[in-house]
Amino acid sequence: MKKINPQFTVKEIHSLQDFLNSGYLLDNATIQNIDFTTVVINWNTVEIKNAVFLGCTLSPDDNLQILTKGGLIFPEPKGLSFKPYRSHLYTWQELYKETESGNSTDLDIYEHFSETKYAPSMMESLYQRMHDHSIDDALRDYLNPDRDGNYKIKAIGIMGGHGTLRTDEYYTKVAQTGQLLSQRGYLVMSGGGPGTMEAANLGAYMGNYSKSELSDAISIMAPSPYFTSEGFHERAMAVLEKYPNGKDSLAIPTWFYGHEPSNVFASHIAKYFSNSIREDTLLAIAIHGILFAPGSAGTTQEIFMDAAQNHYLTFDYLSPMIFMGKKRYSEDTNLFKTIQQLAEGKEYGEMLALVDEPEDALEAFLANPPRRAR
């Protein structure tokens, strides 16, 4: 049996309390985003050979002692609107928090990103990658995968058009599907923006409420149907105020499309700079399947990306692909038939379904749990 290099089986320390509870045996550990200036640490008693300190706040004396003992320090850079070394996922409250500029944190980061979006400097792109790596790590901590890559949380992704209005019948159907899935113990995931993505997270959020209460929530928001409509955000906040006891869901948005606001119904937000990493990640962790609601080119791309993951057993699991909208997927386009033809003779061909109703979508997921590749 091949031995694993101990450097790659390290402790991760994400809080000062975790550090103090570690027994000061931190060789090869990763210590992330901790402010050490609030306590006095006798570094002579700490085993920190090859330990890596990411974005920690340290006094000059602490810096010197850590480097002398064989630690490695990645300091927090100045002048950025984001923290490259995060230890946890975002919340919508953090993203919507007002900053000194008068913007939200989300908007500050988007404006910073937009200045060098297509031609960042080497250091700027490095810090963006560091940030996205931190989000990867925080996402793994949240989903808690086992050694075979199966996540302890049963995650189902919902894809569809970002322009779907709150008044659209498929906004309601997606929200109802998200509610049913949440009530059956699934973690609902979306791309985190408006339209179908908001409907998915709204439905999951309303998992502790009834179908009629979900309908009421949608009716509260319907007068502001599009994300540029006056009162769009305020009506969503009115739903949160009226129905405060929501269930968890996950959003995975990107600042590449940062002009679209992150919706406020997801409890955990894994926001990335890289859109390609974000899309691949969302599909990869949806081991229990994907629901494809009506959408345009972006949704079509995601359909074929998901089919490729199933076709080539990219992540060692086969997952159901459920298409919602018979008109969209069998009349207006031949997408469902195309995927059926692509999957002919493959095991995931048995895990495809075309539905129109939320209850049928739920039954399709229940009937097709993920299969370990043989």
VMD Tcl script that draws the C-alpha trace (Angstrom):
set ca {
  {0.00 0.00 0.00}
  {1.38 3.37 -1.01}
  {2.26 5.60 1.92}
  {0.80 9.10 1.99}
  {3.23 11.94 2.49}
  {2.44 13.39 5.95}
  {2.67 16.85 4.42}
  {-0.61 16.10 2.67}
  {-2.49 14.78 5.73}
  {-2.29 17.98 7.75}
  {-4.41 19.68 10.35}
  {-6.43 22.69 9.27}
  {-6.83 25.41 11.89}
  {-9.53 28.00 11.13}
  {-10.04 29.73 14.48}
  {-8.03 30.97 17.43}
  {-9.86 28.51 19.69}
  {-8.90 25.61 17.42}
  {-5.30 26.80 17.61}
  {-5.35 26.98 21.41}
  {-6.93 23.49 21.57}
  {-4.40 21.94 19.19}
  {-1.85 21.04 21.86}
  {0.64 23.23 20.00}
  {1.61 20.23 17.84}
  {1.25 21.86 14.43}
  {3.99 20.46 12.22}
  {2.73 20.56 8.59}
  {-0.52 22.24 9.70}
  {-2.35 24.96 7.77}
  {-3.42 27.91 9.93}
  {-5.80 30.21 8.13}
  {-7.13 33.74 8.65}
  {-6.52 34.06 12.42}
  {-5.72 37.29 14.26}
  {-2.89 36.45 16.69}
  {-2.44 40.03 17.91}
  {-5.18 39.57 20.52}
  {-3.22 36.93 22.44}
  {0.36 36.28 23.53}
  {1.76 33.03 22.11}
  {5.05 31.57 23.29}
  {6.14 30.24 19.91}
  {9.05 28.38 21.52}
  {6.48 25.87 22.82}
  {4.76 25.41 19.44}
  {5.80 22.70 16.97}
  {5.38 24.46 13.61}
  {7.92 22.96 11.23}
  {6.50 23.30 7.68}
  {3.33 24.88 9.08}
  {1.73 27.35 6.68}
  {0.06 30.55 7.92}
  {-2.43 31.90 5.36}
  {-3.63 35.47 5.79}
  {-3.06 35.55 9.56}
  {-2.51 38.81 11.45}
  {0.83 38.59 13.21}
  {3.11 40.99 15.06}
  {6.64 41.53 13.67}
  {8.04 39.47 16.52}
  {5.59 36.62 15.83}
  {6.58 36.71 12.15}
  {10.26 36.39 12.99}
  {9.79 33.52 15.46}
  {7.55 31.54 13.09}
  {9.99 31.90 10.19}
  {12.91 30.98 12.45}
  {11.15 27.77 13.53}
  {10.50 26.69 9.95}
  {7.00 28.03 9.37}
  {5.86 29.61 6.10}
  {3.80 32.83 6.07}
  {1.49 34.08 3.31}
  {0.56 37.57 4.53}
  {-2.81 39.24 3.92}
  {-2.27 41.67 1.00}
  {-3.21 45.33 1.28}
  {-5.54 47.24 -1.01}
  {-7.85 44.40 -2.01}
  {-11.62 44.49 -1.59}
  {-11.67 40.75 -0.85}
  {-9.87 38.35 1.49}
  {-7.84 35.77 -0.47}
  {-7.51 33.42 2.52}
  {-11.07 32.78 3.64}
  {-11.86 30.06 6.14}
  {-15.62 29.83 5.51}
  {-18.26 30.33 2.83}
  {-20.07 33.62 2.38}
  {-23.54 34.50 3.63}
  {-25.83 36.90 1.85}
  {-25.65 39.14 4.94}
  {-21.89 39.44 4.49}
  {-22.17 40.14 0.78}
  {-24.90 42.77 1.25}
  {-23.13 44.50 4.15}
  {-22.56 48.20 3.45}
  {-18.93 49.31 3.21}
  {-17.21 52.65 3.67}
  {-17.68 53.33 -0.04}
  {-21.45 53.19 0.37}
  {-21.61 50.04 -1.77}
  {-22.23 46.51 -0.59}
  {-19.25 44.21 -0.07}
  {-20.46 42.25 -3.10}
  {-20.50 45.34 -5.32}
  {-17.11 46.53 -4.06}
  {-15.55 43.18 -5.00}
  {-17.28 43.17 -8.40}
  {-16.08 46.68 -9.22}
  {-12.54 45.77 -8.12}
  {-12.65 42.61 -10.26}
  {-14.09 44.47 -13.27}
  {-11.11 46.85 -13.45}
  {-8.77 44.00 -14.44}
  {-11.29 41.33 -15.44}
  {-9.63 40.44 -18.74}
  {-6.00 41.36 -18.04}
  {-5.15 41.06 -14.34}
  {-1.61 41.47 -13.12}
  {0.23 38.36 -11.98}
  {-0.33 39.21 -8.30}
  {-3.99 40.10 -8.83}
  {-4.69 36.79 -10.60}
  {-2.71 34.94 -7.92}
  {-4.85 36.41 -5.14}
  {-8.02 35.58 -7.08}
  {-6.85 31.96 -7.38}
  {-5.97 31.92 -3.69}
  {-9.47 33.15 -2.91}
  {-11.11 30.52 -5.10}
  {-8.90 27.83 -3.58}
  {-10.09 28.93 -0.14}
  {-13.69 28.66 -1.34}
  {-12.96 25.14 -2.63}
  {-11.65 24.19 0.80}
  {-14.57 25.79 2.66}
  {-16.99 24.01 0.35}
  {-15.37 20.64 1.10}
  {-15.59 21.39 4.82}
  {-19.30 22.11 4.41}
  {-20.16 19.11 2.23}
  {-17.90 16.72 4.17}
  {-16.90 14.19 1.47}
  {-15.70 10.71 2.31}
  {-12.53 9.19 0.83}
  {-14.50 7.90 -2.18}
  {-15.69 11.38 -3.11}
  {-19.28 10.91 -1.96}
  {-20.63 13.84 0.03}
  {-22.34 13.28 3.36}
  {-24.88 15.91 2.32}
  {-27.18 14.77 -0.52}
  {-26.80 17.60 -3.03}
  {-29.04 18.25 -6.04}
  {-28.40 21.11 -8.45}
  {-31.09 23.11 -10.23}
  {-30.17 24.87 -13.48}
  {-32.20 27.23 -15.64}
  {-32.53 30.71 -17.04}
  {-31.25 33.71 -15.09}
  {-33.90 35.79 -16.85}
  {-36.87 33.69 -15.69}
  {-39.36 36.14 -14.20}
  {-40.89 35.70 -10.77}
  {-44.24 35.62 -12.60}
  {-43.24 32.76 -14.92}
  {-44.92 29.38 -14.42}
  {-41.50 27.68 -14.30}
  {-40.34 30.00 -11.54}
  {-43.20 28.57 -9.47}
  {-42.55 24.99 -10.59}
  {-38.85 25.22 -9.77}
  {-39.61 26.75 -6.37}
  {-42.11 23.96 -5.64}
  {-39.52 21.37 -6.71}
  {-36.90 22.96 -4.46}
  {-39.34 22.87 -1.55}
  {-40.15 19.19 -2.10}
  {-36.48 18.25 -2.37}
  {-35.60 20.20 0.76}
  {-38.42 18.51 2.66}
  {-37.02 15.11 1.63}
  {-33.58 15.90 3.03}
  {-31.72 17.03 -0.08}
  {-29.46 20.08 -0.18}
  {-30.69 22.22 -3.07}
  {-27.98 24.08 -5.00}
  {-28.15 26.78 -7.65}
  {-25.90 29.25 -9.43}
  {-26.93 31.80 -6.83}
  {-28.33 34.54 -9.05}
  {-31.84 35.66 -10.00}
  {-34.44 33.84 -12.12}
  {-34.50 30.05 -11.88}
  {-31.58 30.18 -9.44}
  {-33.52 32.35 -7.00}
  {-36.58 30.11 -7.40}
  {-34.51 27.04 -6.46}
  {-33.08 28.64 -3.32}
  {-36.45 30.17 -2.40}
  {-38.14 26.78 -2.63}
  {-35.48 25.15 -0.47}
  {-35.65 28.00 2.03}
  {-39.41 27.43 2.32}
  {-38.88 23.76 3.16}
  {-40.23 24.34 6.67}
  {-43.43 25.85 5.30}
  {-46.44 24.69 3.30}
  {-47.06 24.85 -0.44}
  {-49.60 27.62 0.08}
  {-47.08 29.63 2.10}
  {-44.58 29.23 -0.73}
  {-47.24 30.56 -3.11}
  {-47.73 33.52 -0.80}
  {-43.97 34.20 -0.81}
  {-43.93 34.21 -4.61}
  {-46.93 36.55 -4.71}
  {-45.11 38.99 -2.42}
  {-42.22 39.17 -4.90}
  {-44.21 39.03 -8.16}
  {-44.76 42.82 -8.52}
  {-40.96 43.15 -9.01}
  {-40.41 40.29 -11.47}
  {-36.90 41.00 -12.84}
  {-33.68 41.77 -10.99}
  {-33.60 45.30 -12.41}
  {-37.23 45.95 -11.37}
  {-37.81 48.57 -8.69}
  {-38.20 46.92 -5.28}
  {-36.69 43.59 -6.39}
  {-34.46 43.22 -3.33}
  {-36.93 44.77 -0.90}
  {-39.64 42.26 -1.80}
  {-37.27 39.36 -1.20}
  {-36.42 40.85 2.18}
  {-40.14 41.07 2.95}
  {-40.40 37.30 2.41}
  {-37.51 36.69 4.82}
  {-39.18 38.88 7.40}
  {-42.53 37.13 7.09}
  {-41.03 33.62 6.94}
  {-37.86 33.74 9.07}
  {-37.45 30.01 9.74}
  {-35.90 28.89 6.46}
  {-33.98 25.73 5.60}
  {-30.43 25.61 4.30}
  {-29.45 25.65 0.66}
  {-26.29 26.40 -1.31}
  {-25.55 29.01 -3.96}
  {-22.46 28.99 -6.19}
  {-22.33 32.32 -8.07}
  {-19.47 34.19 -9.73}
  {-18.24 37.78 -9.97}
  {-17.78 37.14 -13.69}
  {-21.53 37.80 -13.81}
  {-21.41 40.12 -10.83}
  {-23.91 42.59 -12.30}
  {-26.55 40.04 -11.26}
  {-27.18 40.20 -7.49}
  {-26.70 37.09 -5.38}
  {-30.10 35.98 -4.15}
  {-30.86 36.16 -0.42}
  {-32.47 32.74 0.02}
  {-29.31 30.60 0.12}
  {-27.84 30.05 3.58}
  {-24.34 29.29 2.23}
  {-22.72 31.04 -0.74}
  {-19.57 29.77 -2.47}
  {-18.76 32.75 -4.67}
  {-15.91 32.46 -7.16}
  {-13.95 34.74 -9.46}
  {-13.49 31.96 -12.02}
  {-16.74 31.13 -13.80}
  {-15.36 27.93 -15.34}
  {-14.29 26.53 -11.95}
  {-17.61 27.56 -10.44}
  {-19.67 25.82 -13.14}
  {-17.63 22.62 -13.07}
  {-17.75 22.56 -9.27}
  {-21.51 22.96 -9.12}
  {-22.04 20.05 -11.50}
  {-19.37 17.90 -9.86}
  {-20.81 18.06 -6.34}
  {-24.39 17.45 -7.46}
  {-23.91 13.71 -7.05}
  {-27.61 13.15 -6.44}
  {-28.47 14.78 -9.75}
  {-29.39 17.90 -11.68}
  {-32.76 19.38 -12.59}
  {-32.65 21.33 -15.85}
  {-35.47 23.87 -16.07}
  {-36.01 25.94 -19.23}
  {-33.06 28.16 -20.00}
  {-30.96 29.42 -22.87}
  {-27.35 28.93 -23.99}
  {-25.88 28.75 -20.47}
  {-28.27 26.01 -19.39}
  {-27.65 24.13 -22.64}
  {-23.91 24.25 -21.99}
  {-24.45 22.88 -18.48}
  {-26.54 20.02 -19.86}
  {-23.67 18.84 -22.04}
  {-21.09 19.42 -19.29}
  {-23.14 17.22 -16.96}
  {-23.62 14.60 -19.68}
  {-19.84 14.53 -20.21}
  {-19.25 13.95 -16.49}
  {-21.67 11.01 -16.60}
  {-20.42 9.72 -19.93}
  {-16.77 9.56 -18.91}
  {-17.36 8.77 -15.22}
  {-15.33 11.85 -14.36}
  {-16.08 11.70 -10.65}
  {-16.75 7.95 -10.35}
  {-20.49 8.46 -9.88}
  {-23.44 8.33 -12.26}
  {-26.11 10.91 -11.46}
  {-29.66 11.45 -12.75}
  {-30.41 14.17 -15.28}
  {-33.99 15.38 -14.94}
  {-35.39 17.76 -17.57}
  {-38.34 19.95 -16.55}
  {-40.33 21.34 -19.46}
  {-41.53 18.98 -22.16}
  {-42.22 21.85 -24.54}
  {-38.72 23.28 -24.13}
  {-36.83 20.00 -24.26}
  {-38.83 17.89 -26.73}
  {-40.75 20.37 -28.91}
  {-38.86 23.67 -29.10}
  {-35.53 21.82 -29.04}
  {-34.37 18.22 -29.37}
  {-32.11 18.43 -26.34}
  {-33.69 15.57 -24.40}
  {-33.62 13.27 -27.41}
  {-30.01 14.30 -28.12}
  {-28.92 13.34 -24.59}
  {-30.86 10.07 -24.88}
  {-28.99 9.27 -28.11}
  {-25.67 10.25 -26.53}
  {-26.36 7.98 -23.54}
  {-27.47 4.99 -25.62}
  {-25.77 1.90 -24.29}
  {-24.46 3.77 -21.25}
  {-25.72 3.23 -17.72}
  {-26.65 6.87 -17.19}
  {-29.12 6.49 -20.06}
  {-31.34 4.74 -17.51}
  {-31.22 7.85 -15.28}
  {-32.80 10.39 -17.64}
  {-36.32 11.74 -17.22}
  {-38.48 14.39 -18.88}
  {-41.15 15.88 -16.60}
  {-43.43 18.87 -16.29}
  {-44.54 18.76 -12.66}
  {-42.59 19.17 -9.40}
  {-43.96 15.95 -7.92}
  {-42.75 14.01 -10.96}
  {-39.30 15.58 -10.66}
  {-39.08 14.49 -7.03}
  {-40.12 10.93 -7.92}
  {-37.50 10.81 -10.68}
  {-34.75 11.74 -8.23}
  {-35.99 9.26 -5.64}
  {-36.09 6.50 -8.26}
  {-32.55 7.23 -9.48}
  {-30.08 7.54 -6.61}
  {-26.44 8.03 -7.62}
  {-24.58 4.91 -8.73}
  {-20.97 4.17 -8.03}
  {-19.10 3.55 -11.28}
  {-18.30 -0.12 -11.89}
}
mol new
graphics top color blue
foreach p $ca { graphics top sphere $p radius 0.5 }
foreach p [lrange $ca 0 end-1] q [lrange $ca 1 end] { graphics top cylinder $p $q radius 0.2 }
display resetview
